[in-house]
Every structure is written in structure tokens, then in C-alpha cells.
Amino acid sequence: MTRNRQMTTDRATDGGTADVLADVAIVGGGLVGGTLAVLLANAGFSVILVDRADPAAGLDAGFDGRASAIALATHRVLVAAGLWDHLGPRSSPIRDIRVADAGSLLFLHYDHSLVGDAPFGYMIENRHLRRALYDAQRAARNLTVVAPAGIAAMDLDSADARLTLADGRTLGARLIVGADGRTSRTRTWAGIRTTGWDYGQTGIVCTVDHERPHGFVAHEHFLAAGPFAILPTKGETGREQHQSSLVWTERDALAPALMALSDDDFLAELALRFGDFLGSLALVGPRWSYPLSLLVAERATAPRFALAGDALHGMHPIAGQGLNMGLRDVAVLAEVLADAKGLGLDLGSPAVLEDYERGRRFDNSLMLGMTDALNRLFSNAVPPLRLARDLGLGTVNALPELKKLFMRHAMGEVGNLPRLMRGETL
């Protein structure tokens, strides 16, 4: 599908002709790239969004079984993009978080009421996010969506950066944003190297219906193979609190056998790790599995180019921060570009891109380091480490001020927040 809105063929400043010329071209129409496209288009930028997949294909419930934890601060980015009217009624608030090491009597309990009335964040099924983005993109006046479309080449050397599509068309923009995932081709074309490693773990994702209500509590159990998260989602009418999304981390060697089990046998294995505190369980829909790894780009920018989302950083799901960090990229980049536009600056200039680079470097490095360290600390059964981490959980739980700091961090409220994450406008 290819749609053009309020945009026409134009001549680039170096004398070449682009089939479409815009302020910003975004490669990758996923949750991060799609949100950035809507935000910028609604702020008056002309935007091209290019994706290799048909946007309608991602609307099917079977496309992606994952649900995302959206922290309180990053949910404001979705509000600013005009998506929350659709998402709010389909989301489940996270009011409490309980963290426990398997078999330990010590635990950490976050109660949202200790820091105010707002929840820590919200759980939303990814299919609802995709539907909201699909509708918002169709309504955006300054947005051209080019999909499904393959990209054959990217040129960052001209006064306007160029994308050459597989069908020969050329798209020009002041700035190209690579939001095309961990295997980003735009990142490779920009000459940006990455560092990373596999964890030897697989994330198994499924949704379950349970007998007792979840009470809007998110649970994270640390098992020897890795974290096991039980996250409250919104169930069917009349049973809104009886459905949860599971993220089960398992060793690569065992994961294929678990995925091959019948539903009854899989549920039996699941119950051993889940426990019986929510009563009997039933699977809702299929199961999915994803390899877990860490990836970080050595830098976020190149001439007339910026990375965002998983193309810039891929992390372990232990803290549920992957999409949150992508939306933080979106909030910072949108603010930097809005300020540059207001000053009449070239959107792809080194000075503008350095503001984005500087605005994301520390935050991304801190979260990548934290999630990596937590996974290494908790994904084992070494007795001295287990004792140390259990004492750590118990200590934080017993110190109210320290616990409040960690709670505000879970809400995404710690640090130098961009305007959108403070509830302000661009």
C-alpha cells in the first residue's frame, strides 16, 4: 500500500529529482517508527514513513502475541501522539509490582499509592498499539506512507539524504531516521557499528486466562533459567482482571522442547513456574518465542541520519523497558527537531543531531547496563549470589525512601525528561 498526503514530487537542492521530498523520512513502521511519524506529522513536519511490510498485516491478533508495559512517563508520548483515546480503554493499569526470588521469603513490593494516585504504567497488547497507529497514520495530513516497499540504497552524502526504493523511486529528506529493528539495514548503510551478545536464553510469550483476578499487580519471579513475568492485561468484558501476559525466560536448550509441547503439557510446565495464587489457568491464543540478546549501536547518528528504537539499542526484557526506551528516543528526537525547526535550522545538520546524540547517550547506556547486570545476577542458582540478591530485595523493601526512588524510576519519572514525557507539548 502506498499513500501520499499533501506531498508532491519536488527537486532536491543538489539538482536531482526526488519522487517525494520531505522534512523527515523514517524507515521502519513499527511501534517506535510509527509513533515518531505521527508525532512529527501532527507537529507540522512533512514526513515519509517507509516499511517493508503491509501496515494492515500487523493488525491481526495472530501477528504478534506480545503485550507491552508502558511506563507512566512514556505513556504521555502516546497521549501527545493522539493515540490514547484508542488505547486507554484497552489498557490495564499496573498498580502494584511484586519482585521475588524463587523460593525465598524475602521480596520487594512496590505499591503505587506510596508515590501518588497514578499507576506505575499500563499494559497494552501490541495489536492495539498497531491499530491505533494505523488509524492515526491514515488521518495524518502531512504523512506519506510507502508500504510495502523494499529499499535498495541510502545516500547520506547529498544536501538532502536519499532513499532509493527497490522499484526505482527516490525519496528525499533533510533527515532519515532508522527505526528498522535490530537487524537494521539503514544502520549498516550509515556505517554505524554495533556491540552485543546473545544471552543463551529464549523469551516465551503467551497470554493466559486465570480463575482469580490479578488486582492490577505485576509479578516478576526470578528463576534459575531467567526471569518469569506475569503482567496484568485487560480481559474480556466481565472478566477484565482475569487475563495476564507472560514473559517466560528459558534456556535456549530447553525452549524448543517447551514450544513443541501440547497445550495441556505446556500448561503443566507453566503451572510449575506460575504457582497457584491466581487459580486454574487456560491458554488464550498461540505461543511465541524470541531469542534474547543485547545490542547497542556505537553511536546514534551519522550525517543526516539518526537511529531510534531497537535499531539503536536492544535489551533483555527483564525490566520491560524495550519499548519504553524506544519511546524515550522518540520524545527526545521530536523535541530536538521541533526546536530546530522553530529556529530555522537544517534538521539534518551536525549541531542538531549532536543534541539528540547527547540527549540519549547516558540514558540508553544506563538502562542497557542495568538490564544486563540484573539478568546476570538473577539468572542463576549460585548460593552466595542468591543470598546477596535476596538480602538486597529485602533491604530495599524495608527502606521507604530508597524504595520510593526505585518506584519513580519504574514510572519513568527519574532523570532529565523531555517535554513530551512531562506532559507538555512540542
C-alpha positions in Angstrom: 0.0 0.0 0.0 1.3 3.5 -0.9 -0.4 6.6 0.3 0.6 10.2 -0.4 -1.0 13.0 1.6 -0.3 16.7 0.9 3.1 15.9 -0.6 4.3 16.0 -4.2 7.4 15.4 -6.4 10.0 18.1 -5.7 13.5 18.9 -6.7 16.3 18.4 -4.2 18.8 21.1 -3.5 21.7 19.3 -5.3 19.9 19.4 -8.6 18.5 15.8 -8.6 14.8 14.9 -8.6 13.2 13.0 -5.8 9.8 11.4 -6.3 8.8 12.7 -2.8 10.8 15.2 -0.8 10.1 15.7 2.9 11.5 17.1 6.2 12.0 13.6 7.7 12.0 10.1 6.2 11.5 7.3 8.7 12.5 3.7 7.8 10.5 1.2 9.8 6.8 1.4 10.6 6.8 -0.5 13.9 5.7 0.9 17.2 8.7 3.3 17.5 8.9 4.5 13.9 5.2 4.7 13.6 4.8 6.8 16.7 7.5 9.2 15.7 5.9 9.6 12.2 2.5 10.5 13.7 4.1 12.9 16.3 6.1 14.8 13.7 3.3 14.9 11.1 0.9 16.3 13.7 3.6 18.9 14.6 3.7 20.2 11.1 6.6 18.3 9.7 6.3 16.7 6.3 7.1 13.0 6.9 7.7 9.9 4.8 7.2 6.5 6.5 8.7 3.5 4.6 8.1 0.0 5.7 8.7 -3.4 4.0 5.5 -4.8 5.4 1.9 -4.0 4.7 0.6 -2.0 7.7 -2.7 -3.8 7.6 -0.9 -7.2 8.2 0.1 -6.2 11.7 -3.5 -5.7 12.8 -4.3 -9.4 13.0 -4.3 -10.8 16.6 -2.0 -13.7 15.4 0.7 -11.3 14.1 2.3 -10.7 17.5 1.2 -12.1 20.8 3.2 -9.7 22.9 1.9 -7.0 25.2 4.0 -4.0 26.3 4.5 -2.4 29.6 4.2 1.4 29.1 5.7 3.4 32.0 3.7 6.4 33.2 6.1 8.9 31.8 6.3 7.3 28.3 2.6 6.8 28.1 2.5 10.6 27.8 4.3 10.3 24.5 1.3 8.2 23.3 -1.1 10.8 24.6 0.8 13.5 22.7 0.6 11.4 19.5 -3.2 11.3 19.9 -3.2 7.5 20.4 -4.5 7.3 24.0 -8.2 7.7 23.2 -8.0 4.4 21.4 -5.5 2.7 23.8 -6.8 3.8 27.2 -10.0 1.7 27.2 -7.9 -1.3 26.1 -5.2 -1.0 28.6 -4.8 -2.3 32.1 -3.1 -0.1 34.8 -0.2 -1.5 36.8 -0.9 -0.5 40.4 1.5 -2.8 42.2 4.7 -4.6 41.4 6.0 -7.6 43.3 9.5 -8.9 42.8 10.6 -12.2 44.3 13.4 -14.7 44.0 12.1 -18.3 43.6 11.6 -20.0 47.0 12.8 -17.0 49.0 10.8 -15.5 51.9 12.2 -12.1 51.0 10.6 -9.9 48.3 10.2 -6.4 47.0 6.7 -4.8 46.9 6.0 -1.6 45.1 2.7 0.0 46.0 1.8 2.9 43.7 -0.1 4.7 46.5 3.2 5.4 48.2 4.1 7.9 45.5 0.7 9.2 44.4 -2.6 8.2 42.7 -1.2 7.4 39.3 -0.3 3.8 38.4 3.3 2.7 37.5 2.1 2.4 33.9 -0.1 0.4 31.7 -0.1 -3.0 29.9 -1.3 -2.9 26.3 -1.4 -5.6 23.8 0.8 -4.7 20.8 -2.0 -5.4 18.4 -4.0 -2.5 19.9 -1.0 -0.2 19.6 -0.7 -1.1 15.9 -4.4 -0.4 15.3 -4.1 3.0 16.9 -1.1 3.8 14.8 -2.7 2.6 11.6 -5.7 4.8 12.2 -3.6 7.8 13.2 -1.4 7.5 10.2 -4.3 7.4 7.8 -5.6 10.6 9.4 -2.3 12.5 9.4 -2.3 15.3 6.8 1.5 15.7 6.4 2.4 12.0 6.3 3.2 9.8 3.3 3.2 6.1 4.0 5.1 4.0 1.4 4.5 0.3 2.2 5.1 -2.5 1.5 8.3 -1.3 -0.1 11.9 -2.5 -0.2 14.8 -0.1 0.0 17.7 -0.7 -2.4 20.1 2.0 -1.2 20.5 5.0 1.1 22.6 8.1 0.2 23.7 10.4 3.0 26.2 12.5 1.0 23.8 14.9 -0.7 22.3 18.1 0.7 19.1 16.1 1.0 19.5 12.5 2.1 18.0 9.9 -0.3 16.4 6.5 -0.2 16.2 4.5 -3.4 13.4 2.0 -3.4 13.5 -1.4 -5.0 11.1 -0.2 -7.7 13.4 2.7 -8.6 11.6 5.6 -6.9 13.7 8.0 -5.0 12.7 9.6 -1.7 14.5 12.7 -0.4 14.5 14.2 3.1 16.5 16.5 5.3 16.9 13.7 7.8 16.5 9.9 7.6 15.6 8.1 10.8 16.4 4.4 11.0 13.8 2.6 13.1 14.1 -0.7 11.3 14.9 -3.0 14.2 17.9 -4.9 15.5 19.0 -6.1 12.0 18.7 -2.5 10.7 20.0 -2.1 7.1 20.0 1.7 7.4 22.4 1.4 10.3 24.7 -0.7 8.2 24.5 1.7 5.3 25.3 4.6 7.6 28.5 2.8 8.7 27.4 2.6 12.4 28.9 -0.5 14.1 27.3 -2.4 17.0 28.3 -4.3 20.1 26.3 -7.1 21.5 26.0 -10.7 22.7 23.4 -13.5 23.0 22.2 -14.5 26.4 21.7 -18.1 25.6 18.0 -17.5 26.6 14.7 -17.5 24.8 11.7 -15.5 25.7 8.5 -17.5 25.5 5.4 -15.3 25.3 1.8 -16.2 25.8 -1.5 -15.0 27.3 -3.4 -16.9 30.0 -6.8 -16.7 31.5 -6.8 -17.3 35.3 -9.5 -18.1 37.8 -8.8 -15.3 40.3 -8.5 -11.5 39.4 -5.0 -10.2 39.1 -5.8 -7.0 41.0 -3.6 -5.0 38.6 -0.4 -6.4 40.1 2.6 -7.2 38.0 4.8 -10.1 39.3 8.4 -10.8 38.4 9.8 -14.2 39.7 13.5 -14.8 39.3 14.1 -18.5 38.4 17.5 -20.2 37.7 16.9 -20.0 33.9 15.9 -16.4 34.0 13.0 -14.0 34.9 9.4 -15.1 34.7 7.0 -12.1 34.4 3.2 -12.2 35.0 1.8 -8.9 33.7 -1.9 -7.8 34.1 -3.7 -7.2 30.9 -7.3 -6.4 30.1 -9.5 -9.4 29.6 -13.0 -9.8 28.1 -15.9 -7.8 29.3 -16.9 -9.0 32.8 -13.5 -10.7 33.3 -11.3 -7.7 32.8 -8.9 -8.7 35.6 -8.7 -12.4 34.6 -6.1 -12.3 31.9 -2.3 -11.9 32.1 0.6 -11.7 29.6 3.5 -14.0 30.4 7.2 -13.5 29.5 8.9 -16.7 30.4 12.7 -16.7 30.0 14.1 -20.1 29.4 17.5 -21.5 28.4 17.9 -22.0 24.6 18.5 -25.7 25.0 15.1 -26.3 26.6 12.9 -23.7 24.9 12.3 -25.6 21.6 11.0 -28.7 23.6 8.7 -26.5 25.6 7.3 -24.8 22.5 6.7 -28.2 21.0 4.5 -29.5 23.9 0.8 -29.9 23.6 -1.3 -27.2 25.2 -2.1 -29.4 28.2 1.6 -30.3 28.8 2.7 -26.8 28.3 0.2 -25.6 30.9 1.5 -28.2 33.3 5.1 -26.9 32.9 3.7 -23.3 33.1 1.9 -24.1 36.4 5.2 -25.3 38.0 6.6 -21.8 37.5 3.5 -19.7 37.8 2.2 -21.2 41.0 -1.5 -21.4 42.0 -2.1 -17.9 43.5 -4.4 -17.0 40.6 -6.1 -20.3 40.5 -6.5 -22.5 37.4 -5.0 -21.4 34.1 -6.0 -21.6 30.5 -4.1 -20.6 27.4 -5.6 -17.7 25.3 -4.3 -17.9 21.7 -1.0 -19.3 20.5 2.5 -19.1 22.0 5.5 -17.2 20.6 9.2 -17.4 21.2 12.0 -14.9 20.6 15.8 -15.2 21.1 17.2 -12.8 23.8 20.3 -10.7 23.2 21.9 -7.3 23.9 22.7 -5.0 21.1 23.9 -1.4 21.2 25.0 0.9 18.3 28.3 2.7 18.8 26.6 6.0 18.1 23.0 7.3 17.5 23.7 9.5 14.5 25.6 9.9 11.2 25.4 12.7 8.6 21.7 13.4 8.0 20.8 10.2 9.9 19.6 9.1 13.3 18.7 5.8 14.9 15.8 5.1 17.2 14.3 2.1 19.0 15.8 -1.4 18.6 18.0 -0.2 15.7 19.8 1.8 18.4 19.5 -0.5 21.4 18.2 -3.9 22.0 17.9 -5.1 25.6 16.8 -8.0 27.8 13.1 -7.8 28.7 13.9 -8.3 32.4 12.6 -4.9 33.3 10.1 -4.5 30.5 11.9 -1.4 29.2 12.5 -2.1 25.5 9.6 -0.1 24.1 9.8 2.5 26.8 13.4 3.3 25.8 12.3 3.5 22.1 9.6 5.9 23.1 12.1 8.0 25.0 14.2 8.1 21.8 11.0 9.4 20.1 10.4 12.0 22.7 13.9 13.4 22.6 14.3 13.3 18.8 10.9 15.0 18.3 11.8 17.8 20.8 15.2 18.3 19.2 13.7 18.6 15.7 10.8 20.8 16.9 13.3 23.2 18.5 15.5 23.2 15.3 12.5 23.9 13.1 11.5 26.8 15.3 15.0 28.3 15.0 15.0 27.7 11.2 17.9 25.2 11.4 18.7 22.4 9.0 17.1 19.3 10.5 20.0 17.1 9.4 22.8 19.4 10.5 25.6 18.1 12.8 24.6 20.5 15.6 21.0 19.3 15.7 22.0 15.7 15.6 24.6 16.1 18.3 21.7 17.4 20.6 19.9 14.1 20.0 23.1 12.0 20.5 23.9 13.7 23.7 20.3 13.5 24.9 20.2 9.7 24.5 23.7 8.5 25.3 23.6 8.4 29.1 20.0 7.2 29.4 20.4 4.3 27.0 23.8 3.3 28.4 22.4 3.2 31.9 19.4 1.1 31.0 21.4 -1.3 28.9 23.9 -1.8 31.7 21.2 -2.2 34.3 19.2 -4.8 32.5 22.3 -6.8 31.6 23.5 -6.8 35.2 20.1 -7.8 36.6 19.8 -10.7 34.2 23.3 -11.9 35.0 22.7 -11.5 38.7 19.3 -13.3 38.9 19.6 -15.9 36.1 21.5 -18.4 38.2 21.2 -20.5 41.4 24.7 -19.8 42.8 24.1 -19.8 46.6 26.3 -16.7 47.5 24.8 -14.6 44.7 21.3 -15.8 45.6 21.8 -14.8 49.2 23.1 -11.4 48.3 20.3 -10.6 45.9 17.6 -11.8 48.4 19.1 -9.6 51.1 19.1 -6.8 48.6 15.4 -7.2 47.8 14.6 -7.3 51.5 16.7 -4.3 52.3 15.2 -2.1 49.6 11.7 -3.2 50.7 12.4 -2.1 54.2 13.8 1.3 53.3 10.8 3.6 52.3 12.8 6.5 50.7 15.0 4.2 48.7 12.0 2.2 47.6 10.2 5.4 46.5 13.2 6.3 44.3 13.1 2.9 42.6 9.4 3.2 42.2 9.7 6.6 40.5 12.3 5.0 38.2 9.9 2.3 37.3 7.4 5.0 36.4 10.0 6.6 34.1 10.0 9.8 36.2 13.7 9.9 37.1 16.2 12.0 35.1 16.1 14.9 32.8 12.8 14.2 31.0 12.0 15.7 27.6 8.9 17.9 27.3 6.5 15.2 26.0 7.3 12.9 28.9 6.5 15.8 31.3 3.1 16.2 29.7 4.0 19.3 27.8 3.7 19.9 24.0 6.4 20.2 21.4 
